[in-house]
Amino acid sequence: MEMDAAAFEQLVIDELDRLPDDMVDGLDNVIFVVEDRSDEADGELLGLYDGWALTERDRYGVGELPDRIIVFREAHLAACDDEASLRDEVHTTLVHEIAHFYGIDDARLHELGWA
């Protein structure tokens, strides 16, 4: 599947807007970033949470740079055949990475069906 960077970023914004308010209202000092590809995992990584989980914020200081949730465009496009599946995959990635902010690890995400 092909989609330019601007259209993909708009799709990510649209999917963020569709998430439940109670999921995103608690995000504190977090920004969302779209990058073409990850330097890790041969570019197959769909998303990454880069920061301190809410459960670890006791180590968090004043004036910290924002945590980042990164969505990787090329990995998503490689994994999807059409826009509907792309939207589903971006949605899953956003929920997965937001869960890491809340301190939910990959094992628990697997149990919940989000990994």
CYANA upper distance limits for C-alpha pairs under 8 A (distance plus 0.5 A):
  1 MET  CA     77 LEU  CA      5.78
  1 MET  CA     78 ALA  CA      6.95
  1 MET  CA     80 CYS  CA      6.95
  1 MET  CA     81 ASP  CA      6.09
  1 MET  CA     82 ASP  CA      7.06
  2 GLU  CA     77 LEU  CA      6.86
  3 MET  CA      7 ALA  CA      6.84
  3 MET  CA      8 PHE  CA      6.69
  3 MET  CA     77 LEU  CA      7.96
  4 ASP  CA      8 PHE  CA      6.72
  5 ALA  CA      9 GLU  CA      6.57
  5 ALA  CA     36 ASP  CA      8.24
  5 ALA  CA     73 ARG  CA      7.94
  6 ALA  CA     10 GLN  CA      6.79
  7 ALA  CA     11 LEU  CA      6.75
  8 PHE  CA     12 VAL  CA      6.80
  8 PHE  CA     73 ARG  CA      7.41
  9 GLU  CA     13 ILE  CA      6.78
  9 GLU  CA     34 VAL  CA      6.93
 10 GLN  CA     14 ASP  CA      6.60
 11 LEU  CA     15 GLU  CA      6.71
 11 LEU  CA     87 ARG  CA      7.74
 12 VAL  CA     16 LEU  CA      6.65
 12 VAL  CA     90 VAL  CA      7.20
 13 ILE  CA     17 ASP  CA      6.74
 14 ASP  CA     18 ARG  CA      6.98
 15 GLU  CA     19 LEU  CA      7.15
 15 GLU  CA     87 ARG  CA      7.55
 15 GLU  CA     90 VAL  CA      7.68
 15 GLU  CA     91 HIS  CA      6.46
 16 LEU  CA     91 HIS  CA      8.13
 16 LEU  CA     94 LEU  CA      7.94
 19 LEU  CA     23 MET  CA      7.37
 19 LEU  CA     24 VAL  CA      7.67
 20 PRO  CA     24 VAL  CA      7.34
 21 ASP  CA     25 ASP  CA      6.11
 22 ASP  CA     26 GLY  CA      7.31
 23 MET  CA     27 LEU  CA      8.25
 23 MET  CA     98 ILE  CA      8.37
 24 VAL  CA     98 ILE  CA      8.45
 27 LEU  CA    101 PHE  CA      8.17
 29 ASN  CA     65 LEU  CA      8.18
 29 ASN  CA     66 PRO  CA      5.28
 29 ASN  CA     67 ASP  CA      6.67
 30 VAL  CA     66 PRO  CA      5.58
 30 VAL  CA     67 ASP  CA      5.10
 30 VAL  CA     68 ARG  CA      6.04
 30 VAL  CA     69 ILE  CA      7.67
 31 ILE  CA     66 PRO  CA      6.80
 31 ILE  CA     67 ASP  CA      6.78
 31 ILE  CA     68 ARG  CA      5.48
 31 ILE  CA     69 ILE  CA      6.77
 32 PHE  CA     68 ARG  CA      6.26
 32 PHE  CA     69 ILE  CA      5.33
 32 PHE  CA     70 ILE  CA      6.46
 32 PHE  CA     71 VAL  CA      8.20
 33 VAL  CA     68 ARG  CA      7.27
 33 VAL  CA     69 ILE  CA      6.60
 33 VAL  CA     70 ILE  CA      5.24
 33 VAL  CA     71 VAL  CA      6.79
 34 VAL  CA     70 ILE  CA      6.14
 34 VAL  CA     71 VAL  CA      5.37
 34 VAL  CA     72 PHE  CA      6.42
 34 VAL  CA     73 ARG  CA      7.25
 35 GLU  CA     70 ILE  CA      7.31
 35 GLU  CA     71 VAL  CA      6.78
 35 GLU  CA     72 PHE  CA      5.54
 35 GLU  CA     73 ARG  CA      6.66
 36 ASP  CA     72 PHE  CA      5.84
 36 ASP  CA     73 ARG  CA      5.35
 36 ASP  CA     74 GLU  CA      5.96
 37 ARG  CA     43 GLY  CA      5.97
 37 ARG  CA     44 GLU  CA      8.42
 37 ARG  CA     45 LEU  CA      8.31
 37 ARG  CA     72 PHE  CA      5.60
 37 ARG  CA     73 ARG  CA      6.88
 37 ARG  CA     74 GLU  CA      6.22
 37 ARG  CA     75 ALA  CA      7.16
 38 SER  CA     42 ASP  CA      8.03
 38 SER  CA     43 GLY  CA      5.39
 38 SER  CA     44 GLU  CA      7.82
 38 SER  CA     45 LEU  CA      6.73
 38 SER  CA     72 PHE  CA      7.02
 39 ASP  CA     43 GLY  CA      6.59
 40 GLU  CA     44 GLU  CA      8.22
 40 GLU  CA     45 LEU  CA      7.48
 41 ALA  CA     45 LEU  CA      6.55
 43 GLY  CA     74 GLU  CA      8.30
 43 GLY  CA     75 ALA  CA      6.86
 44 GLU  CA     75 ALA  CA      5.72
 45 LEU  CA     72 PHE  CA      7.55
 45 LEU  CA     75 ALA  CA      6.90
 46 LEU  CA     71 VAL  CA      6.60
 46 LEU  CA     72 PHE  CA      5.75
 46 LEU  CA     73 ARG  CA      8.15
 46 LEU  CA     75 ALA  CA      6.10
 46 LEU  CA     76 HIS  CA      6.56
 46 LEU  CA     93 THR  CA      7.19
 47 GLY  CA     69 ILE  CA      7.68
 47 GLY  CA     70 ILE  CA      5.87
 47 GLY  CA     71 VAL  CA      5.01
 47 GLY  CA     72 PHE  CA      6.26
 47 GLY  CA     93 THR  CA      6.52
 47 GLY  CA     94 LEU  CA      8.17
 47 GLY  CA     97 GLU  CA      7.30
 48 LEU  CA     68 ARG  CA      8.45
 48 LEU  CA     69 ILE  CA      6.26
 48 LEU  CA     70 ILE  CA      5.62
 48 LEU  CA     71 VAL  CA      7.29
 48 LEU  CA     97 GLU  CA      6.75
 49 TYR  CA     67 ASP  CA      8.05
 49 TYR  CA     68 ARG  CA      6.44
 49 TYR  CA     69 ILE  CA      5.14
 49 TYR  CA     70 ILE  CA      6.95
 49 TYR  CA     97 GLU  CA      5.87
 49 TYR  CA     98 ILE  CA      8.04
 49 TYR  CA    100 HIS  CA      7.06
 49 TYR  CA    101 PHE  CA      7.60
 50 ASP  CA     67 ASP  CA      6.21
 50 ASP  CA     68 ARG  CA      5.56
 50 ASP  CA     69 ILE  CA      6.76
 50 ASP  CA     70 ILE  CA      8.22
 51 GLY  CA     66 PRO  CA      8.16
 51 GLY  CA     67 ASP  CA      4.92
 51 GLY  CA     68 ARG  CA      6.86
 51 GLY  CA    101 PHE  CA      8.18
 52 TRP  CA     56 GLU  CA      6.45
 52 TRP  CA     57 ARG  CA      6.67
 52 TRP  CA     60 TYR  CA      7.77
 52 TRP  CA     67 ASP  CA      7.38
 52 TRP  CA    101 PHE  CA      7.46
 53 ALA  CA     57 ARG  CA      6.88
 53 ALA  CA    100 HIS  CA      6.78
 53 ALA  CA    101 PHE  CA      4.89
 53 ALA  CA    102 TYR  CA      6.18
 53 ALA  CA    103 GLY  CA      5.54
 54 LEU  CA    101 PHE  CA      6.28
 54 LEU  CA    102 TYR  CA      5.59
 54 LEU  CA    103 GLY  CA      6.43
 55 THR  CA    102 TYR  CA      7.17
 55 THR  CA    103 GLY  CA      5.93
 56 GLU  CA     60 TYR  CA      7.92
 56 GLU  CA    103 GLY  CA      8.25
 60 TYR  CA     64 GLU  CA      7.69
 69 ILE  CA     94 LEU  CA      8.44
 69 ILE  CA     97 GLU  CA      6.91
 69 ILE  CA     98 ILE  CA      8.00
 71 VAL  CA     90 VAL  CA      8.30
 71 VAL  CA     93 THR  CA      7.97
 71 VAL  CA     94 LEU  CA      8.24
 72 PHE  CA     76 HIS  CA      7.06
 73 ARG  CA     77 LEU  CA      6.74
 74 GLU  CA     78 ALA  CA      6.57
 75 ALA  CA     79 ALA  CA      6.70
 76 HIS  CA     80 CYS  CA      6.79
 76 HIS  CA     86 LEU  CA      7.18
 76 HIS  CA     89 GLU  CA      7.60
 76 HIS  CA     90 VAL  CA      7.80
 77 LEU  CA     81 ASP  CA      8.16
 77 LEU  CA     86 LEU  CA      7.53
 79 ALA  CA     86 LEU  CA      8.43
 80 CYS  CA     85 SER  CA      6.23
 80 CYS  CA     86 LEU  CA      5.89
 80 CYS  CA     89 GLU  CA      8.29
 81 ASP  CA     85 SER  CA      7.19
 81 ASP  CA     86 LEU  CA      7.93
 82 ASP  CA     86 LEU  CA      6.70
 83 GLU  CA     87 ARG  CA      6.54
 84 ALA  CA     88 ASP  CA      6.83
 85 SER  CA     89 GLU  CA      6.60
 86 LEU  CA     90 VAL  CA      6.58
 87 ARG  CA     91 HIS  CA      6.54
 88 ASP  CA     92 THR  CA      6.71
 89 GLU  CA     93 THR  CA      6.61
 90 VAL  CA     94 LEU  CA      6.61
 91 HIS  CA     95 VAL  CA      6.76
 92 THR  CA     96 HIS  CA      6.52
 92 THR  CA    114 TRP  CA      6.96
 93 THR  CA     97 GLU  CA      6.63
 94 LEU  CA     98 ILE  CA      6.48
 95 VAL  CA     99 ALA  CA      6.49
 95 VAL  CA    114 TRP  CA      7.94
 96 HIS  CA    100 HIS  CA      7.13
 96 HIS  CA    109 LEU  CA      7.68
 96 HIS  CA    114 TRP  CA      6.53
 96 HIS  CA    115 ALA  CA      7.30
 97 GLU  CA    101 PHE  CA      7.22
 98 ILE  CA    102 TYR  CA      7.16
 99 ALA  CA    103 GLY  CA      6.91
 99 ALA  CA    104 ILE  CA      5.78
 99 ALA  CA    105 ASP  CA      8.16
 99 ALA  CA    109 LEU  CA      8.43
100 HIS  CA    104 ILE  CA      5.54
100 HIS  CA    105 ASP  CA      6.62
104 ILE  CA    108 ARG  CA      6.82
104 ILE  CA    109 LEU  CA      7.31
105 ASP  CA    109 LEU  CA      6.77
106 ASP  CA    110 HIS  CA      6.59
106 ASP  CA    115 ALA  CA      7.22
107 ALA  CA    111 GLU  CA      6.99
108 ARG  CA    112 LEU  CA      6.75
109 LEU  CA    113 GLY  CA      6.55
109 LEU  CA    114 TRP  CA      5.52
109 LEU  CA    115 ALA  CA      5.86
110 HIS  CA    114 TRP  CA      6.30
110 HIS  CA    115 ALA  CA      5.31
